[in-house]
Amino acid sequence: MHIKKIIILACMGLQAIAAPFAYVTNAESDTVTVIDIATNTPVVDIPTGGEFPIAIAITPDNKTAYVVNNNTGDVTPIDIATNTAGPVIPVGASPFDVAITPDGKTAYIAVGGSNTIVPIDIATNTVGTAIGKPGTPTGIAITPDGTTAYVANQGLNSVTPITLATGTLGTDIPVGTAPVRVAITPDGKKAFVVNNGSSDVTIIDLTTNTVITTVAAGLSPSGIVISHDGKTAYVTSTGTNTIIPINVATNTAGAPIVDGDAPFGIAITSTNATLYVTNFVNVGTVTPITVATGVLGVPIPVGSRPAAIAITPIPQTPKFIGLVKKNIFLDRVELVLQASWSADPFSNVSFYRIFKGDKLVDEVLVGFPLIFVTGVCSKREAQKFFLAAVSTGGVEGERVQITIVNN
C-alpha cells in the first residue's frame, strides 16, 4: 500500500476571481448606491425607506448591510444577495453610527439623540435592551475579540469603553473636541478617534485605556479607515480636501493625499491597494485612490451627498488542522484522502471549492470533511489540487495549493 500525505502550501499569485462591491449611503437622496469595484461602475440605487442615511456596516457573513438613517431615527437592513431593503428598524432619535460584532450576531447603533447604544439581533432584526450612554454618542467601534465597544461621545469630548456582555460602562477617556468616529486596529491594541471639532486624531492604548498621543488631521476630519494589515490609518480631512495617512506603528502623519471634493467617508479594499472616498459637498461622487501612488481615479457617480461607504468582505482562506491520518481504498483504482480543517470563526466562508488544475472537482460545505480523490500509483508521484473559500455572497477567495505525495 502506498502511504500518502497532504502538504498545504500557499499558492502565490492567485488572486480572488470575483470582485467585492462598495455600498455608499447618499444622505440627501435617501438611497444606497452599489458599486462594482472591479469596474468602478454603479450597479443599482437602493431606497433606504428612511431619511438622511449617514452610516453603514456589513455583516461578516456578507449577507446584510445595516444603514443608519439619522433624520428618521431608524436602521435599514439591506439583503446583499438581492440588493433589496427590508423594513426599517426604529432605534431612537438621531442615530449616527453602527458597528457589528465579529461573530456577526449583533449590530450596535450609537443613538446620539436618545443617548443610548441600541443592539439589534441580526438573526431576527429585533431591537434589544438599550445601553444608556450620556454625552451624545456619535461613533462606535468593536474590538476584534468582540468583547468591548468604544463609543465616541461628542457632547463630552470623550470615549467610553463598554463591556458588551454586561452593558457595563467603563471610565471615560478624554479625547479632542467633538469626537465623531472611532476605528480599532486589527490586533486590538489601539483605537484611533477622529475629533471633528479640534481637527485631530486621538490615539488610545487599549491595553491600558490611556491616550498615547494626538495627531493633527487637517481641518474638520470626518471619517477613518485602518488598512487590513494594521499598518496605516487613513483620515478624511473634509475642510482641507485631503486624506491624512497615519503610521500606526509610529503614530505619525504622512504626506496628505489631495482630494478636492470634501472627502467624508472612506473604505479600503481587502488587498489594501485602493481607497474609496465619498465626496460629500456639491458633488455626488466616490473617488478611488491608488494607495501606492496616491493617484486619484475617475470619480464614480452616486447619489446626492454621499456620506458613508463600506466594502463587502472577501472570505478568508481556510485554516487546516492535522494531517491525513489514514488511507481509504474504494477499489484498486482510487484512493480517498481526508483532512479536517477549521475556518476562522469570524470569517464569512460558506463552502469550499476543490480544483484539480483549473477544473472544479467538488464543492464542500463548511463543517464537512474534505475529500481528495487520487489515483493509486506504483511509483512516487505528486498530485496537486487547489482549495478556495467561497463567501455566502458568492465571492471566491484566494486559492490554496494542496499537494498529495506518495511515500
C-alpha positions as CSV (number, residue, x, y, z in Angstrom):
1,M,0.0,0.0,0.0
2,H,1.3,3.4,-0.9
3,I,1.1,5.7,2.1
4,K,0.4,9.3,1.2
5,K,0.5,12.6,3.0
6,I,-1.0,16.0,2.4
7,I,1.1,19.1,2.1
8,I,-0.5,22.5,2.4
9,L,1.2,25.4,0.6
10,A,0.2,29.0,0.0
11,C,-0.3,29.3,-3.8
12,M,1.2,32.7,-4.6
13,G,-0.1,34.8,-7.4
14,L,-3.6,33.5,-7.5
15,Q,-5.9,36.4,-6.5
16,A,-9.6,36.5,-5.8
17,I,-11.5,35.9,-9.0
18,A,-14.7,37.8,-8.0
19,A,-14.7,41.4,-7.0
20,P,-16.5,42.7,-4.0
21,F,-18.9,45.6,-4.0
22,A,-18.9,49.0,-2.3
23,Y,-22.1,50.2,-0.6
24,V,-22.5,54.0,-0.4
25,T,-25.1,55.9,1.7
26,N,-26.4,59.0,-0.1
27,A,-27.6,61.3,2.7
28,E,-29.7,63.7,0.6
29,S,-31.0,61.1,-1.9
30,D,-32.1,58.7,0.9
31,T,-30.5,55.8,-1.1
32,V,-27.6,53.4,-1.1
33,T,-25.6,53.1,-4.3
34,V,-23.9,49.8,-5.0
35,I,-20.6,50.0,-6.9
36,D,-18.9,47.1,-8.7
37,I,-15.3,47.8,-7.8
38,A,-13.9,45.5,-10.4
39,T,-15.1,48.1,-13.0
40,N,-15.8,51.1,-10.7
41,T,-19.3,51.4,-12.1
42,P,-22.6,51.9,-10.2
43,V,-24.9,48.9,-10.3
44,V,-28.1,49.9,-8.5
45,D,-29.6,52.6,-6.2
46,I,-31.5,51.1,-3.3
47,P,-34.1,53.3,-1.5
48,T,-33.5,53.1,2.3
49,G,-37.0,53.8,3.4
50,G,-35.5,56.2,5.9
51,E,-34.1,59.7,5.7
52,F,-30.5,61.0,5.7
53,P,-28.5,57.7,5.7
54,I,-25.1,58.6,7.2
55,A,-23.5,55.3,8.3
56,I,-23.3,51.7,7.1
57,A,-21.7,48.4,8.2
58,I,-21.8,45.0,6.5
59,T,-22.1,41.7,8.4
60,P,-19.0,39.3,8.4
61,D,-21.1,36.7,6.6
62,N,-21.6,39.1,3.7
63,K,-25.4,38.8,3.9
64,T,-26.7,42.1,5.2
65,A,-25.7,45.8,5.2
66,Y,-27.1,47.9,8.0
67,V,-27.8,51.6,7.1
68,V,-28.3,54.3,9.8
69,N,-30.9,56.8,8.9
70,N,-30.2,59.9,11.0
71,N,-33.4,62.0,10.4
72,T,-36.0,59.3,10.9
73,G,-34.3,57.5,13.8
74,D,-34.2,54.1,12.2
75,V,-31.9,51.5,10.6
76,T,-32.4,49.8,7.2
77,P,-31.2,46.2,6.7
78,I,-30.3,45.5,3.0
79,D,-30.1,42.0,1.7
80,I,-26.8,41.9,-0.2
81,A,-27.8,38.9,-2.3
82,T,-30.8,40.7,-3.8
83,N,-29.8,44.3,-3.1
84,T,-33.3,44.9,-1.6
85,A,-34.1,46.9,1.6
86,G,-36.1,45.3,4.4
87,P,-38.4,47.1,6.8
88,V,-36.8,49.9,8.8
89,I,-35.9,49.2,12.4
90,P,-36.7,52.1,14.8
91,V,-33.8,52.8,17.2
92,G,-34.3,56.3,18.6
93,A,-33.7,59.9,17.8
94,S,-30.7,60.9,15.7
95,P,-28.6,57.7,15.3
96,F,-25.1,58.4,14.0
97,D,-23.1,55.2,13.6
98,V,-23.2,51.4,13.5
99,A,-20.7,48.6,14.4
100,I,-21.2,44.8,14.1
101,T,-19.7,42.2,16.4
102,P,-17.1,40.0,14.7
103,D,-19.3,36.9,15.2
104,G,-22.0,38.6,13.1
105,K,-24.7,38.2,15.7
106,T,-25.4,41.8,16.8
107,A,-25.3,45.3,15.3
108,Y,-24.8,48.1,17.8
109,I,-26.2,51.6,17.0
110,A,-24.8,54.8,18.5
111,V,-28.0,56.9,19.0
112,G,-27.0,60.5,19.8
113,G,-30.4,62.0,20.3
114,S,-31.5,59.5,22.9
115,N,-28.1,59.0,24.5
116,T,-28.2,55.2,24.0
117,I,-26.4,52.3,22.4
118,V,-29.0,50.1,20.8
119,P,-28.4,46.5,20.0
120,I,-30.1,44.8,17.0
121,D,-30.2,41.0,16.8
122,I,-29.1,40.2,13.3
123,A,-30.9,36.9,13.1
124,T,-34.3,38.5,13.8
125,N,-33.7,42.2,13.1
126,T,-35.2,43.0,16.5
127,V,-34.0,45.6,19.0
128,G,-32.7,44.5,22.4
129,T,-32.3,46.4,25.6
130,A,-30.6,49.8,25.1
131,I,-27.5,50.7,27.0
132,G,-27.7,54.2,28.4
133,K,-24.8,56.4,27.3
134,P,-24.9,60.1,28.2
135,G,-22.9,62.5,26.1
136,T,-24.4,62.2,22.6
137,P,-22.7,59.1,21.3
138,T,-21.8,59.6,17.6
139,G,-19.2,56.9,16.8
140,I,-18.7,53.3,17.8
141,A,-16.2,50.5,17.1
142,I,-15.9,47.0,18.5
143,T,-12.7,45.2,19.4
144,P,-11.6,42.2,17.2
145,D,-12.4,39.8,20.1
146,G,-15.9,41.1,20.3
147,T,-15.8,41.9,24.0
148,T,-15.7,45.7,24.1
149,A,-17.3,48.6,22.2
150,Y,-15.5,52.0,22.2
151,V,-18.0,54.9,21.9
152,A,-17.2,58.5,20.9
153,N,-19.2,61.0,23.0
154,Q,-19.4,64.2,21.0
155,G,-21.0,66.1,23.9
156,L,-18.4,65.1,26.5
157,N,-15.3,65.1,24.3
158,S,-14.5,61.5,25.5
159,V,-14.6,57.9,24.5
160,T,-16.2,55.2,26.7
161,P,-15.4,51.5,26.7
162,I,-18.4,49.3,27.2
163,T,-18.3,45.6,28.1
164,L,-20.8,44.2,25.7
165,A,-21.6,41.0,27.7
166,T,-22.9,43.1,30.6
167,G,-23.5,46.5,29.1
168,T,-21.2,47.9,31.8
169,L,-19.7,51.4,31.1
170,G,-16.0,51.9,31.8
171,T,-14.2,55.1,32.7
172,D,-14.4,57.8,30.1
173,I,-11.2,58.5,28.2
174,P,-10.7,62.2,27.4
175,V,-10.0,63.0,23.7
176,G,-10.3,66.0,21.5
177,T,-13.2,68.3,20.8
178,A,-16.4,66.7,19.2
179,P,-15.2,63.2,18.5
180,V,-17.2,61.6,15.7
181,R,-15.7,58.3,14.7
182,V,-13.6,55.5,16.2
183,A,-11.5,52.8,14.5
184,I,-9.6,49.9,16.1
185,T,-6.5,48.3,14.7
186,P,-6.9,44.6,13.6
187,D,-4.7,43.5,16.5
188,G,-6.9,45.2,19.0
189,K,-4.1,47.2,20.6
190,K,-5.0,50.8,19.5
191,A,-8.1,52.9,18.9
192,F,-8.0,56.0,16.6
193,V,-10.6,58.7,17.4
194,V,-11.5,61.3,14.9
195,N,-12.1,64.7,16.6
196,N,-14.1,66.9,14.2
197,G,-14.0,70.0,16.4
198,S,-10.3,70.1,17.3
199,S,-9.2,68.8,13.9
200,D,-7.1,66.0,15.2
201,V,-6.9,62.3,15.9
202,T,-6.5,60.9,19.5
203,I,-4.7,57.5,19.6
204,I,-5.6,55.3,22.6
205,D,-3.7,52.3,24.0
206,L,-6.4,49.7,24.5
207,T,-4.4,47.6,26.9
208,T,-4.5,50.5,29.4
209,N,-7.3,52.7,28.0
210,T,-4.9,55.7,28.1
211,V,-4.1,58.3,25.5
212,I,-0.8,57.7,23.6
213,T,-0.7,60.9,21.6
214,T,-2.7,63.3,19.4
215,V,-2.0,63.8,15.7
216,A,-3.1,66.8,13.6
217,A,-5.6,65.9,10.9
218,G,-6.2,68.9,8.7
219,L,-9.5,70.7,9.3
220,S,-12.8,69.1,10.3
221,P,-11.8,65.5,9.9
222,S,-14.9,63.2,9.4
223,G,-14.0,59.6,8.5
224,I,-11.4,57.0,9.1
225,V,-10.4,53.5,8.0
226,I,-7.5,51.3,9.1
227,S,-5.8,49.1,6.5
228,H,-6.3,45.4,6.9
229,D,-2.7,44.8,7.6
230,G,-2.9,47.3,10.5
231,K,-0.1,49.5,9.2
232,T,-1.9,52.7,8.3
233,A,-4.9,54.7,9.4
234,Y,-6.4,57.0,6.7
235,V,-8.4,60.0,7.9
236,T,-10.6,62.2,5.7
237,S,-10.0,65.9,6.3
238,T,-13.1,67.4,4.9
239,G,-12.1,71.0,5.5
240,T,-8.7,70.7,3.7
241,N,-9.9,68.3,0.9
242,T,-7.2,65.8,1.8
243,I,-6.7,62.3,3.1
244,I,-4.2,62.1,6.0
245,P,-2.3,58.8,6.4
246,I,-1.1,58.0,9.9
247,N,1.6,55.4,10.5
248,V,0.1,53.0,13.2
249,A,3.5,51.9,14.5
250,T,5.0,55.4,14.9
251,N,1.8,57.4,15.4
252,T,2.9,60.0,12.9
253,A,1.2,61.5,9.9
254,G,2.5,61.2,6.4
255,A,2.1,63.4,3.3
256,P,-1.6,64.3,2.7
257,I,-3.3,62.9,-0.4
258,V,-5.2,65.7,-2.2
259,D,-8.9,65.0,-3.0
260,G,-10.6,68.3,-3.9
261,D,-14.3,67.4,-3.3
262,A,-14.8,67.4,0.5
263,P,-13.8,63.9,1.4
264,F,-16.1,62.4,4.1
265,G,-16.5,58.6,4.3
266,I,-13.7,56.2,3.5
267,A,-13.1,52.5,2.9
268,I,-10.3,50.3,1.7
269,T,-10.1,47.1,-0.3
270,S,-9.1,43.8,1.2
271,T,-5.8,44.0,-0.6
272,N,-5.1,47.5,0.8
273,A,-4.5,48.6,-2.7
274,T,-7.3,51.1,-3.2
275,L,-9.1,53.6,-1.0
276,Y,-12.7,54.6,-1.9
277,V,-13.7,58.1,-0.6
278,T,-17.1,59.8,-0.7
279,N,-17.2,63.4,-1.8
280,F,-19.9,65.0,0.4
281,V,-20.3,68.6,-0.7
282,N,-21.7,69.7,-4.0
283,V,-20.8,66.6,-6.0
284,G,-22.4,63.1,-5.8
285,T,-19.3,61.0,-6.4
286,V,-16.9,58.5,-4.9
287,T,-13.2,58.7,-5.7
288,P,-11.0,55.6,-6.0
289,I,-7.4,56.3,-4.9
290,T,-4.4,54.1,-5.5
291,V,-2.7,53.7,-2.2
292,A,0.8,53.1,-3.5
293,T,0.9,56.3,-5.6
294,G,-1.8,58.5,-4.2
295,V,-3.2,58.9,-7.7
296,L,-6.9,59.6,-7.9
297,G,-9.0,57.6,-10.3
298,V,-12.1,58.7,-12.2
299,P,-14.9,59.8,-9.8
300,I,-17.8,57.4,-9.7
301,P,-21.3,58.9,-9.9
302,V,-23.6,58.1,-7.0
303,G,-26.4,59.9,-5.2
304,S,-26.6,63.3,-3.6
305,R,-24.3,64.0,-0.6
306,P,-22.6,60.6,-0.3
307,A,-21.7,60.1,3.3
308,A,-20.5,56.6,4.4
309,I,-19.1,53.7,2.5
310,A,-18.5,50.0,3.2
311,I,-16.9,47.3,1.1
312,T,-18.2,43.7,1.1
313,P,-15.5,41.4,2.7
314,I,-13.6,38.7,0.8
315,P,-13.7,35.3,2.6
316,Q,-10.5,34.2,4.4
317,T,-8.8,31.1,3.1
318,P,-9.4,28.1,5.4
319,K,-7.2,27.1,8.3
320,F,-6.3,23.4,8.3
321,I,-5.7,21.3,11.4
322,G,-3.8,18.0,11.4
323,L,-2.6,15.8,8.5
324,V,-4.2,12.9,6.7
325,K,-4.3,10.1,9.2
326,K,-5.3,7.1,7.0
327,N,-5.8,5.9,3.5
328,I,-9.2,4.6,2.4
329,F,-9.4,2.2,-0.6
330,L,-12.6,2.4,-2.6
331,D,-11.3,0.0,-5.1
332,R,-8.0,-0.7,-6.8
333,V,-8.2,2.4,-8.9
334,E,-9.0,5.2,-6.5
335,L,-7.7,6.3,-3.1
336,V,-9.6,8.8,-0.9
337,L,-7.7,11.1,1.4
338,Q,-9.5,13.0,4.1
339,A,-8.4,16.1,6.0
340,S,-10.2,18.1,8.6
341,W,-10.0,21.9,9.0
342,S,-11.2,24.8,11.0
343,A,-12.5,28.0,9.4
344,D,-11.9,31.3,11.1
345,P,-14.9,31.7,13.3
346,F,-15.2,35.3,12.3
347,S,-14.8,34.7,8.6
348,N,-17.7,34.6,6.1
349,V,-16.9,31.3,4.5
350,S,-19.9,29.3,3.3
351,F,-18.3,26.5,1.4
352,Y,-15.0,25.4,-0.3
353,R,-14.3,24.5,-3.9
354,I,-11.7,21.8,-4.8
355,F,-10.0,22.2,-8.1
356,K,-7.6,19.9,-10.0
357,G,-5.8,22.3,-12.2
358,D,-8.5,24.7,-13.4
359,K,-11.2,22.0,-13.3
360,L,-13.7,22.2,-10.4
361,V,-14.0,18.7,-8.9
362,D,-16.0,19.2,-5.8
363,E,-17.8,21.7,-3.5
364,V,-17.8,21.1,0.3
365,L,-19.9,22.9,2.8
366,V,-18.3,24.2,5.9
367,G,-18.3,21.5,8.6
368,F,-17.9,18.5,6.3
369,P,-14.7,16.6,5.6
370,L,-12.5,17.5,2.7
371,I,-12.1,14.5,0.3
372,F,-9.4,14.4,-2.3
373,V,-9.6,11.6,-4.9
374,T,-6.3,10.4,-6.4
375,G,-5.1,7.5,-8.5
376,V,-3.2,4.7,-6.8
377,C,0.3,4.9,-8.3
378,S,3.1,2.3,-8.2
379,K,5.8,4.9,-8.0
380,R,6.4,8.2,-6.2
381,E,4.2,10.9,-7.7
382,A,2.8,14.2,-6.5
383,Q,-0.7,15.4,-7.4
384,K,-1.8,19.0,-7.0
385,F,-5.2,20.3,-6.0
386,F,-6.4,23.8,-5.2
387,L,-8.8,24.8,-2.5
388,A,-10.7,28.1,-2.4
389,A,-13.1,29.5,0.2
390,V,-16.3,31.0,-1.0
391,S,-18.4,33.6,0.8
392,T,-22.1,33.5,1.3
393,G,-22.3,36.2,-1.3
394,G,-20.6,34.0,-3.8
395,V,-17.2,35.7,-3.7
396,E,-14.3,33.3,-4.2
397,G,-11.2,33.9,-2.2
398,E,-7.5,33.2,-2.8
399,R,-6.8,29.6,-3.8
400,V,-4.6,27.4,-1.6
401,Q,-2.4,24.6,-3.2
402,I,-2.8,21.1,-1.8
403,T,0.0,18.7,-2.8
404,I,-0.5,14.9,-2.2
405,V,2.7,12.9,-2.3
406,N,3.5,9.2,-2.5
407,N,5.9,8.0,0.1
